[in-house]
Amino acid sequence: MVASHSWLDKLRATASFAVIAVVLAACQPTVKVEAPDKPIVINLNIKIEQEVRVKVDKEVEDLLKKQPDLF
């Protein structure tokens, strides 16, 4: 009777393992990567302003007034 008891334990262990394997396989998440049907639209409203200030020495300013075609 000891031999039949050991055989039954092996059968239970194998059946338990099979049930656990099936349950774990059924619970695995599925990840799908798909391209979107519509194109991706990115709206960028950018306003770029630039201000250039030139400080001119008084003597240079007077020279430029006297000779406007210097540059």
Secondary structure, 3 states (H helix, E strand, C coil): CHHHHHHHHHHHHHHHHHHHHHHHHHCCCCCCCCCCCCCCCCCCCCCCCCCCCCCCCHHHHHHHHHCHHHC
